[in-house]
Amino acid sequence: MNKVVKAAICQMQVVAEKAANLAKAGQMIHAASKQAQLVILPEIFNAPYQTDRLAQNAEPIPGPTTEFLAAQARENQVLLIGGSIAEINADGIIYNTCCVFDETGKLIGRHRKLHLFDINIPSKIVFKESDVFSAGDRLDIISHNGINFAVLICYDIRFPELARKAALAGAQMLVVPAAFNMTTGSAHWELLMRTRAIDNQLFVIAASPARNPQSSYQVWGHSIAVDPWGRIISQGTTEEDIIYADLDLSLLDKVRRELPVLKNRRPELY
């Protein structure tokens, strides 16, 4: 395999107004498309990540935000991982959903967050995603132009069985729109992304929003791309930025050949 995927993470600052968020996303996607073929947005990129705002900003799919994303993918000729949005279905059920669009603007994949983020650390953070969202029920491998990847949304990355299932199904990378907070981010963000890459010998690309001092939910930032050996290819700060990464897919074969972790598994024992 001899292919380098040029990726870009749009670490955008999310504000209260949906129109402003879509405008910012459009600007960053366009800028990123000058250097990248794969562009990634963060979790809940079109509205504040607050339980009291998620339901009121929920949209059907297709809907205004996904139509916007399809147009951006088509106009900028990129494979677009559309972060995530609050999706409301015909029955009024709300999901945390990532949509993936190819260079023609066609919807080629969708992932509904499987694990809902409920946390209660007194004096630090209390947040209950399950007050608003319902959980998805499937993991898909998305294949496009020789690239096989799975989307995991934020809290999904904490479940090693899920990442392993993706690797065994042929994923070459995990794409992770996420919004870790100041408590979990400082402790676990880099560790988790590097560990999942090492465990499964694949690339991990995690997209966070930039930090917004005005937000009630303070994100960690530090969007990151990690190679199959666990090395950091590139990483952002807390500021709004586009983080670029060249993903050399030939490294997958090299790492898996030299240290055949997946081949050496003993599934009959565990």
CORCOR-V27098 format. One line per field, one symbol per residue. phi: phi as a letter, one per 20 degrees, with the letter a starting at -180 (. if undefined). burial: b if it has 9 or more other C-alpha atoms within 8 Angstrom, else e. Layout:
# CORCOR-V27098
phi->???
burial->???
This chain:
# CORCOR-V27098
phi->.cbdeedcdeeeeedfefgfffffgfffffffffccdcccdefleeafecgedfffdfcfcfagfffffgfffffdlcedeelbceddefenedcecdddcefenffdabcegedeedcbdgmcbcbcfffdedefcbddeddblnddbdecdlggffdfffffgfffeofebddcfbbfefffffecgfgfffffffgdlbeccdddfffcgeefdeefmmgbccefenefebbedeefadddbedefffgffffffcffffefcffdb
burial->eeebbbbbbbbbbbbeebeebbebbbebbbebbeebbbbbbbbbbbbbeebebbbeebbbeeeebbbbbbbbbbebbbbbbbbbbbbbbeeebbbbbbbbbbbbbebbbbbbbbebbbeeeeeebbbbbbebbbbbeeebbbeeeeebbbbbbbbbbeeeebbbebbeebbbbbbbbbbbbbebbeeebeebbbbbbbebbbbbbbbbbbbbeeeeebbbbbbbbbbbbbebbbbbebbbbbbbbbbbbbebbebbeeebbeeeeeeeee
